[in-house]
């Protein structure tokens, strides 16, 4: 009679938390396709008679390093970066040039874009690859405006060269750097053309929310783990000092110049259909009709064939030739004769979650809950360790008990705590497996078959219900023992004392002196702290949606 109401109350409370922290998400339309005009990816132009045409391998390539100090205005930091400039030997006149812009990570001038930059240089372009400007930032807090200024300085360095045509300097950007490229084009209106690989057309919140949600599904994770994605990408990151999540990557300059978009059909990180549609819309609104789209079968997010985690993975077939043909035609100002959209059919599995936004109250609750639970877990761990040491010390001296749990509450606490923590480990294992699968997918690999990430969610939900029932039984037992000790008569005793009868202290002397929980204050404190910590873990489960039973 006591356990069931307690169970219903606890389940109702945790289920309410799960539903109140739920974030709506619209996946429709699903399975969108953008048909190409031809399966051929070749880029051709109407070449006038007598106009010299540079081709791949026409020139020997000379490589030289330069150094430059770039500043991060927000902090005054300086980073000494190296720039690897490749030039076509024996090329006459002023040559076109390309600045390469890094994607995520910490690329250097020597380990990034080597094959593409060398191939472009062999076709008559001067190319510049620099160490990625990162200063003291991490992947989570990159300074995009400062990075854009650093790339602008390299573009100006190329323009100042005697062998470069200052009006024909373009950029080559991939993935994360396409957000920076948008800022660069706002700063520098002299950029002549841009080559964008797997461009991130939407804000980081929407773009990353899309690819993580999509990849969770591709990896075979239980649908319940999607609730983790929804809540995570509803974080108000400004509370953590992170300001990149909601940057707007488009304005009237972003696609106002000749643009080549290149996608890989195996890319599981980019919203390709809606991305192409948005680029074309923005370009046309800026008066630019010169946008070419190419989609390459079998290739991944960075146009490589296979797993990018392995060294030496080649670029997609014909990509380099197509890209260079397009760049050569642009710098000569020629009329393109091939279709603007070509290659494999462009596909997108779910819609971009453009309704996602930062939720401040949800974020504050998340931070407070997780930090408080962590503190309680650490406190319980320290107290348990102290109890263990005291137990060993007192056993050697045959002294009194350390905790003195009574009525089996000590064993019950150990059992329920162990079960709750094991469930937490299972939740971490399932989430960890799906995260590793997402990483493999991002690199172009094939994830392992879903295991823990599929069955762990319903198992955790069942175990959570059993744990709550166990806690309900424990609380009911505590009430029963307290009533047997006469503690349930305390309200009557207080009233008696106020009415002029025996004092409360005198009445307390008549109670059963045996303990309810433990015979020591340390034991009672350990029980209370551990119980609060385990309830915090259950609230964390509720926050991430584990108490939504569907």
C-alpha positions as CSV (number, residue, x, y, z in Angstrom):
1,X,0.0,0.0,0.0
2,X,2.9,2.3,0.6
3,X,5.3,1.1,-2.2
4,X,2.9,1.5,-5.1
5,X,2.0,5.2,-4.5
6,X,5.7,6.0,-4.0
7,X,6.5,4.2,-7.3
8,X,3.7,6.0,-9.2
9,X,4.9,9.4,-7.8
10,X,8.5,8.8,-8.7
11,X,7.7,7.4,-12.2
12,X,5.3,10.3,-12.8
13,X,8.0,12.8,-11.7
14,X,10.7,11.4,-14.0
15,X,8.3,10.9,-16.9
16,X,7.3,14.5,-16.6
17,X,10.9,15.6,-16.7
18,X,11.4,13.6,-19.9
19,X,8.4,15.1,-21.5
20,X,9.1,18.7,-20.3
21,X,12.6,18.6,-21.7
22,X,11.6,17.0,-25.0
23,X,12.5,19.0,-28.1
24,X,10.2,18.7,-31.2
25,X,12.0,17.8,-34.4
26,X,10.7,17.7,-38.0
27,X,12.3,15.1,-40.2
28,X,10.0,15.7,-43.2
29,X,10.4,15.7,-46.1
30,X,12.5,12.6,-46.2
31,X,14.4,11.0,-49.1
32,X,14.7,14.2,-51.2
33,X,16.5,13.9,-54.5
34,X,17.9,16.6,-56.8
35,X,18.2,15.1,-60.3
36,X,21.3,16.0,-62.3
37,X,21.1,17.0,-66.0
38,X,23.8,14.4,-67.0
39,X,25.7,11.6,-65.3
40,X,28.9,13.0,-66.8
41,X,30.9,15.2,-64.4
42,X,33.1,16.7,-67.1
43,X,33.2,20.5,-67.3
44,X,33.7,22.0,-70.8
45,X,33.9,25.5,-72.3
46,X,33.6,27.1,-75.7
47,X,37.3,27.7,-76.4
48,X,38.0,30.4,-79.0
49,X,40.5,29.5,-81.7
50,X,44.1,30.5,-80.9
51,X,43.6,30.8,-77.1
52,X,46.2,28.8,-75.2
53,X,44.8,26.3,-72.8
54,X,46.7,25.2,-69.7
55,X,46.4,21.5,-68.9
56,X,47.2,19.2,-65.9
57,X,50.9,18.3,-65.9
58,X,51.9,21.1,-68.3
59,X,54.4,22.6,-65.9
60,X,56.9,21.4,-63.4
61,X,56.1,22.5,-59.9
62,X,58.4,24.5,-57.6
63,X,57.6,24.6,-53.9
64,X,58.8,27.2,-51.3
65,X,57.9,28.1,-47.8
66,X,57.2,31.5,-46.3
67,X,56.3,32.6,-42.8
68,X,53.8,35.1,-41.6
69,X,52.5,36.2,-38.2
70,X,48.8,36.4,-37.9
71,X,46.9,38.1,-35.1
72,X,43.7,37.1,-33.3
73,X,42.2,40.6,-32.6
74,X,39.9,39.3,-29.9
75,X,42.8,38.4,-27.6
76,X,45.9,40.0,-29.2
77,X,47.4,36.5,-29.7
78,X,49.9,36.0,-32.6
79,X,50.5,32.7,-34.4
80,X,53.5,32.2,-36.6
81,X,52.2,30.3,-39.6
82,X,54.1,28.7,-42.5
83,X,52.8,29.0,-46.0
84,X,53.7,26.5,-48.7
85,X,53.5,28.2,-52.1
86,X,53.7,26.1,-55.2
87,X,54.4,27.8,-58.6
88,X,54.4,26.5,-62.2
89,X,58.0,26.7,-63.5
90,X,58.4,28.4,-66.8
91,X,54.8,29.7,-66.9
92,X,54.7,33.1,-68.6
93,X,52.8,36.2,-67.7
94,X,50.7,36.8,-64.6
95,X,49.1,33.6,-63.3
96,X,45.9,32.9,-61.5
97,X,46.2,31.8,-57.9
98,X,44.3,29.8,-55.3
99,X,44.3,30.0,-51.4
100,X,43.4,26.7,-49.7
101,X,41.2,26.8,-46.6
102,X,41.3,24.0,-44.0
103,X,38.3,22.0,-42.8
104,X,38.0,20.8,-39.2
105,X,41.1,19.7,-37.2
106,X,44.6,21.1,-37.1
107,X,46.0,20.8,-40.6
108,X,49.4,22.2,-41.6
109,X,50.8,23.5,-44.9
110,X,52.8,20.3,-45.3
111,X,50.1,17.7,-44.6
112,X,47.1,19.3,-46.3
113,X,45.8,19.6,-49.9
114,X,49.2,18.4,-51.2
115,X,47.8,16.4,-54.2
116,X,45.2,19.0,-55.3
117,X,47.6,22.0,-54.8
118,X,50.3,20.4,-56.8
119,X,48.0,19.4,-59.6
120,X,46.6,22.9,-59.8
121,X,50.1,24.3,-59.9
122,X,51.0,21.9,-62.7
123,X,48.1,23.5,-64.7
124,X,49.5,27.0,-64.3
125,X,48.1,28.2,-61.0
126,X,50.1,29.6,-58.1
127,X,48.7,27.9,-54.9
128,X,49.1,28.7,-51.3
129,X,48.5,26.2,-48.4
130,X,49.0,27.6,-44.9
131,X,49.1,26.2,-41.4
132,X,45.6,26.4,-40.1
133,X,45.2,29.5,-38.0
134,X,44.0,28.2,-34.6
135,X,45.8,30.3,-31.9
136,X,44.7,28.9,-28.5
137,X,41.2,27.8,-29.8
138,X,39.8,24.3,-30.1
139,X,37.3,22.8,-32.5
140,X,34.5,24.0,-30.2
141,X,35.5,27.7,-30.1
142,X,37.3,28.5,-33.3
143,X,37.6,32.2,-34.0
144,X,36.1,32.3,-37.5
145,X,36.4,36.1,-38.1
146,X,40.0,36.1,-37.2
147,X,40.6,33.0,-39.4
148,X,39.0,34.8,-42.3
149,X,41.4,37.7,-41.8
150,X,44.3,35.3,-41.8
151,X,43.2,33.8,-45.1
152,X,42.7,37.3,-46.5
153,X,46.3,38.2,-45.7
154,X,47.5,35.1,-47.6
155,X,45.3,36.1,-50.5
156,X,46.9,39.6,-50.4
157,X,50.3,38.0,-50.2
158,X,49.6,36.2,-53.5
159,X,48.2,39.4,-55.1
160,X,51.5,41.2,-54.3
161,X,53.6,38.6,-56.2
162,X,55.0,39.6,-59.5
163,X,53.9,36.3,-61.1
164,X,50.2,36.5,-60.0
165,X,47.3,38.3,-61.6
166,X,45.8,40.1,-58.6
167,X,42.3,40.0,-60.2
168,X,42.3,36.2,-60.5
169,X,42.9,35.0,-57.0
170,X,40.3,32.4,-55.8
171,X,39.7,30.1,-52.8
172,X,39.4,26.4,-52.3
173,X,37.4,25.6,-49.2
174,X,36.1,22.4,-47.7
175,X,33.6,21.5,-44.9
176,X,34.1,23.8,-41.8
177,X,36.1,26.4,-43.8
178,X,33.1,27.1,-46.0
179,X,31.7,29.0,-43.0
180,X,34.9,31.0,-42.9
181,X,34.8,31.5,-46.6
182,X,31.4,33.2,-46.3
183,X,33.0,35.7,-43.9
184,X,36.1,36.1,-46.1
185,X,33.9,37.0,-49.1
186,X,32.2,39.7,-47.0
187,X,35.6,41.2,-46.1
188,X,37.3,40.7,-49.4
189,X,35.3,41.6,-52.5
190,X,38.3,40.9,-54.8
191,X,38.1,37.1,-54.5
192,X,37.5,36.0,-58.1
193,X,36.1,32.5,-57.8
194,X,35.5,29.7,-55.2
195,X,35.7,26.0,-55.2
196,X,33.6,24.5,-52.3
197,X,33.8,20.9,-51.3
198,X,30.8,19.7,-49.3
199,X,29.9,23.2,-48.2
200,X,28.1,23.8,-44.9
201,X,25.4,26.1,-46.2
202,X,23.4,26.2,-42.9
203,X,24.4,27.4,-39.5
204,X,26.6,25.0,-37.4
205,X,23.6,24.2,-35.2
206,X,21.4,23.2,-38.1
207,X,24.2,21.6,-40.2
208,X,25.6,19.5,-37.3
209,X,22.2,18.7,-36.0
210,X,21.3,17.3,-39.4
211,X,24.3,15.1,-39.9
212,X,24.4,13.7,-36.4
213,X,20.7,12.8,-36.5
214,X,21.1,11.3,-39.9
215,X,24.2,9.3,-39.0
216,X,22.6,8.0,-35.8
217,X,19.9,6.4,-38.0
218,X,22.4,5.1,-40.6
219,X,24.5,3.6,-37.8
220,X,21.5,1.6,-36.6
221,X,21.2,3.3,-33.2
222,X,17.9,2.9,-31.3
223,X,15.5,5.6,-32.2
224,X,15.5,6.7,-28.5
225,X,19.1,8.0,-28.9
226,X,17.7,10.7,-31.3
227,X,16.3,12.4,-28.2
228,X,19.9,12.9,-27.1
229,X,20.6,14.7,-30.4
230,X,17.6,16.9,-30.1
231,X,18.4,18.1,-26.6
232,X,22.1,18.4,-27.3
233,X,21.7,20.7,-30.3
234,X,19.1,22.8,-28.4
235,X,21.9,24.0,-26.0
236,X,22.3,27.7,-25.6
237,X,26.1,27.6,-26.2
238,X,26.5,31.3,-25.4
239,X,26.2,30.3,-21.7
240,X,29.4,28.3,-22.2
241,X,31.2,31.1,-24.1
242,X,30.8,29.4,-27.5
243,X,29.5,31.8,-30.1
244,X,29.8,29.9,-33.4
245,X,26.7,27.7,-33.2
246,X,24.3,30.2,-34.7
247,X,26.4,32.1,-37.2
248,X,24.7,33.0,-40.4
249,X,26.9,31.6,-43.2
250,X,25.2,33.4,-46.1
251,X,24.8,37.0,-47.1
252,X,24.6,38.8,-50.5
253,X,28.4,38.2,-51.1
254,X,28.6,34.5,-50.2
255,X,27.6,33.2,-53.7
256,X,27.9,36.3,-55.8
257,X,31.1,35.1,-57.6
258,X,31.6,32.1,-59.9
259,X,31.2,29.0,-57.7
260,X,31.9,25.3,-58.1
261,X,30.1,23.0,-55.6
262,X,31.5,19.4,-55.4
263,X,29.7,16.7,-53.4
264,X,30.4,13.0,-52.7
265,X,27.5,10.6,-53.0
266,X,28.7,8.8,-49.8
267,X,28.9,12.0,-47.8
268,X,26.8,11.5,-44.7
269,X,27.6,14.9,-43.2
270,X,26.2,17.5,-45.6
271,X,22.6,18.3,-46.4
272,X,23.1,18.2,-50.2
273,X,19.7,18.7,-51.7
274,X,18.6,21.6,-49.5
275,X,22.2,22.9,-49.7
276,X,22.2,23.1,-53.5
277,X,18.8,24.7,-53.5
278,X,19.9,27.3,-51.0
279,X,23.1,28.1,-52.9
280,X,21.3,28.5,-56.2
281,X,18.7,30.7,-54.6
282,X,21.3,32.9,-52.9
283,X,23.4,33.1,-56.0
284,X,20.5,34.1,-58.2
285,X,19.4,36.7,-55.6
286,X,22.9,38.2,-55.9
287,X,22.7,38.2,-59.7
288,X,25.1,35.3,-60.2
289,X,24.1,32.6,-62.6
290,X,27.6,31.1,-62.7
291,X,27.2,28.1,-60.3
292,X,28.3,24.6,-61.3
293,X,27.4,21.6,-59.2
294,X,29.1,18.2,-59.5
295,X,28.2,15.0,-57.5
296,X,30.7,12.1,-57.5
297,X,29.7,8.5,-56.8
298,X,31.4,6.4,-54.1
299,X,33.3,9.4,-52.7
300,X,33.0,10.7,-49.1
301,X,32.7,14.1,-47.4
302,X,36.1,15.3,-48.7
303,X,35.8,13.7,-52.2
304,X,38.0,10.7,-51.3
305,X,37.4,7.1,-52.1
306,X,37.3,4.9,-49.0
307,X,38.1,5.6,-45.4
308,X,39.8,8.9,-44.9
309,X,41.3,7.7,-41.6
310,X,43.6,5.6,-43.8
311,X,46.5,7.4,-45.4
312,X,46.7,7.7,-49.2
313,X,43.0,7.5,-50.0
314,X,42.6,8.8,-53.6
315,X,40.3,11.5,-54.8
316,X,37.1,10.7,-56.6
317,X,37.6,9.7,-60.3
318,X,37.8,12.7,-62.6
319,X,37.4,15.2,-59.8
320,X,40.7,16.9,-60.1
321,X,40.5,17.1,-63.9
322,X,36.9,18.5,-63.7
323,X,37.8,21.0,-61.0
324,X,40.9,22.3,-62.9
325,X,39.0,22.5,-66.2
326,X,36.4,24.6,-64.4
327,X,39.0,26.9,-62.8
328,X,40.8,27.4,-66.1
329,X,37.6,28.3,-67.9
330,X,36.7,30.8,-65.2
331,X,40.0,32.6,-65.2
332,X,39.8,32.9,-69.0
333,X,36.2,34.2,-68.8
334,X,34.9,31.5,-71.2
335,X,31.3,30.3,-71.8
336,X,30.6,27.0,-70.1
337,X,29.0,24.5,-72.5
338,X,28.5,21.5,-70.2
339,X,25.4,21.3,-68.0
340,X,25.5,23.3,-64.7
341,X,24.5,20.2,-62.6
342,X,26.1,16.9,-63.4
343,X,27.1,13.5,-61.9
344,X,25.3,11.2,-59.6
345,X,21.8,12.0,-58.4
346,X,22.0,14.2,-55.3
347,X,20.2,12.6,-52.3
348,X,19.3,13.7,-48.8
349,X,17.6,11.4,-46.3
350,X,15.9,13.9,-43.9
351,X,15.2,17.6,-43.7
352,X,17.5,20.1,-42.2
353,X,16.2,20.9,-38.7
354,X,16.0,24.7,-39.2
355,X,13.5,25.1,-36.3
356,X,16.3,24.2,-33.9
357,X,17.2,27.0,-31.5
358,X,19.1,27.5,-28.3
359,X,16.9,27.0,-25.3
360,X,18.4,28.9,-22.3
361,X,16.2,27.5,-19.5
362,X,16.8,23.9,-20.8
363,X,20.5,24.5,-20.9
364,X,20.7,26.0,-17.4
365,X,18.7,23.0,-16.1
366,X,21.0,20.6,-17.9
367,X,24.2,22.2,-16.5
368,X,22.9,22.5,-12.9
369,X,21.6,18.9,-12.9
370,X,24.8,17.3,-14.3
371,X,27.1,19.3,-12.2
372,X,25.1,18.7,-9.0
373,X,24.9,15.0,-9.7
374,X,28.6,14.8,-10.4
375,X,29.3,16.6,-7.1
376,X,27.0,14.2,-5.2
377,X,28.6,11.1,-6.9
378,X,32.1,12.3,-6.0
379,X,30.9,13.0,-2.4
380,X,29.4,9.5,-2.1
381,X,32.5,7.9,-3.6
382,X,34.7,9.8,-1.1
383,X,32.5,8.9,1.8
384,X,32.4,5.2,0.7
385,X,36.2,5.2,0.5
386,X,36.5,6.8,3.9
387,X,34.1,4.2,5.3
388,X,36.2,1.4,3.8
389,X,39.4,2.8,5.3
390,X,37.7,3.3,8.7
391,X,36.3,-0.2,8.6
392,X,39.8,-1.7,8.0
393,X,41.3,0.5,10.8
394,X,38.6,-0.4,13.4
395,X,38.5,-4.1,12.5
396,X,42.2,-4.3,13.4
397,X,41.5,-2.6,16.7
398,X,38.1,-4.4,17.3
399,X,36.3,-1.1,17.8
400,X,32.7,-0.1,17.1
401,X,31.0,-0.3,13.8
402,X,31.7,2.4,11.2
403,X,28.2,2.6,9.5
404,X,26.0,0.4,11.5
405,X,23.3,-0.1,8.9
406,X,20.2,-1.8,10.3
407,X,17.3,-3.8,8.9
408,X,19.3,-4.7,5.7
409,X,19.4,-1.1,4.4
410,X,23.2,-1.3,3.8
411,X,22.8,-4.3,1.5
412,X,19.9,-2.7,-0.2
413,X,21.8,0.6,-0.8
414,X,24.7,-1.4,-2.3
415,X,22.4,-3.4,-4.6
416,X,20.4,-0.4,-5.9
417,X,23.5,1.8,-6.2
418,X,25.3,-0.8,-8.2
419,X,22.4,-1.4,-10.5
420,X,21.9,2.3,-11.1
421,X,25.6,2.9,-11.9
422,X,25.7,-0.2,-14.1
423,X,22.8,1.3,-16.0
424,X,24.7,4.6,-16.4
425,X,27.7,2.7,-17.8
426,X,25.4,0.9,-20.2
427,X,24.0,4.2,-21.3
428,X,27.5,5.5,-21.9
429,X,28.5,2.4,-23.8
430,X,25.5,2.6,-26.1
431,X,26.1,6.3,-26.7
432,X,29.8,5.7,-27.2
433,X,29.2,3.0,-29.8
434,X,27.0,5.2,-31.9
435,X,29.4,8.2,-31.6
436,X,32.2,5.9,-32.9
437,X,30.0,4.8,-35.7
438,X,29.3,8.5,-36.6
439,X,33.0,9.2,-36.7
440,X,33.6,6.2,-39.0
441,X,30.8,7.3,-41.3
442,X,32.2,10.8,-41.4
443,X,35.6,9.5,-42.5
444,X,33.9,7.5,-45.3
445,X,34.2,4.1,-43.5
446,X,31.6,1.5,-42.7
447,X,30.5,1.4,-39.0
448,X,30.3,-1.9,-37.1
449,X,27.0,-3.6,-36.9
450,X,24.7,-1.9,-34.3
451,X,24.8,-3.8,-31.0
452,X,24.8,-2.0,-27.7
453,X,23.6,1.2,-29.4
454,X,20.4,-0.6,-30.4
455,X,19.4,-2.8,-27.5
456,X,20.7,-0.7,-24.7
457,X,17.9,1.9,-24.8
458,X,14.9,-0.4,-24.1
459,X,17.0,-2.4,-21.6
460,X,17.9,0.8,-19.7
461,X,14.2,1.9,-19.7
462,X,13.2,-1.5,-18.1
463,X,16.1,-1.4,-15.6
464,X,15.2,2.2,-14.6
465,X,11.6,1.1,-13.8
466,X,12.9,-1.8,-11.7
467,X,15.3,0.5,-9.9
468,X,12.5,2.9,-9.1
469,X,10.4,0.1,-7.8
470,X,13.3,-1.0,-5.6
471,X,13.7,2.5,-4.2
472,X,9.9,2.6,-3.6
473,X,10.2,-0.6,-1.6
474,X,13.1,0.8,0.3
475,X,11.3,4.0,1.2
476,X,8.2,1.9,2.2
477,X,10.4,-0.2,4.5
478,X,11.8,3.0,6.1
479,X,8.3,4.2,6.8
480,X,7.4,0.8,8.3
481,X,10.4,0.7,10.6
482,X,9.9,4.4,11.6
483,X,6.3,3.6,12.5
484,X,7.4,0.6,14.6
485,X,9.8,2.9,16.5
486,X,6.9,5.3,17.2
487,X,8.3,8.1,15.0
488,X,5.0,8.4,13.2
489,X,3.5,9.8,16.4
490,X,5.8,12.8,16.5
491,X,3.0,15.3,15.3
492,X,0.8,14.2,18.1
493,X,3.6,14.5,20.6
494,X,4.4,18.0,19.4
495,X,0.7,19.0,19.9
496,X,0.7,17.4,23.4
497,X,3.8,19.3,24.3
498,X,2.3,22.6,23.2
499,X,-0.9,21.8,25.2
500,X,1.1,21.7,28.4
501,X,1.7,18.0,28.6
502,X,5.1,16.3,28.8
503,X,7.9,18.0,26.8
504,X,8.9,16.6,23.4
505,X,12.2,15.5,24.9
506,X,10.5,13.6,27.7
507,X,8.2,11.9,25.2
508,X,11.1,11.0,22.9
509,X,12.7,9.1,25.8
510,X,9.9,6.6,25.6
511,X,10.5,5.8,21.9
512,X,12.3,2.6,20.8
513,X,16.0,3.6,20.8
514,X,17.0,1.2,18.0
515,X,18.0,3.1,14.8
516,X,15.9,3.2,11.7
517,X,18.7,3.5,9.1
518,X,22.0,3.2,10.8
519,X,23.4,3.4,14.3
520,X,26.0,6.1,13.3
521,X,25.6,9.5,11.9
522,X,28.2,8.7,9.3
523,X,26.1,5.8,8.1
524,X,22.9,8.0,7.9
525,X,24.9,10.7,6.0
526,X,26.3,8.1,3.5
527,X,22.8,6.7,2.9
528,X,21.3,10.2,2.3
529,X,24.1,11.4,0.0
530,X,24.2,8.2,-2.0
531,X,20.4,8.2,-2.4
532,X,20.5,11.8,-3.6
533,X,23.3,11.0,-6.1
534,X,21.3,8.0,-7.5
535,X,18.2,10.1,-7.8
536,X,20.4,12.7,-9.7
537,X,21.4,9.9,-12.1
538,X,17.8,9.0,-12.6
539,X,17.0,12.7,-13.3
540,X,19.8,12.7,-15.9
541,X,18.2,9.7,-17.6
542,X,14.9,11.5,-17.5
543,X,16.5,14.6,-19.1
544,X,17.9,12.6,-22.0
545,X,14.4,11.1,-22.6
546,X,14.7,7.6,-21.1
547,X,11.4,7.9,-19.4
548,X,9.4,8.4,-22.6
549,X,7.9,5.0,-23.2
550,X,6.5,4.6,-26.7
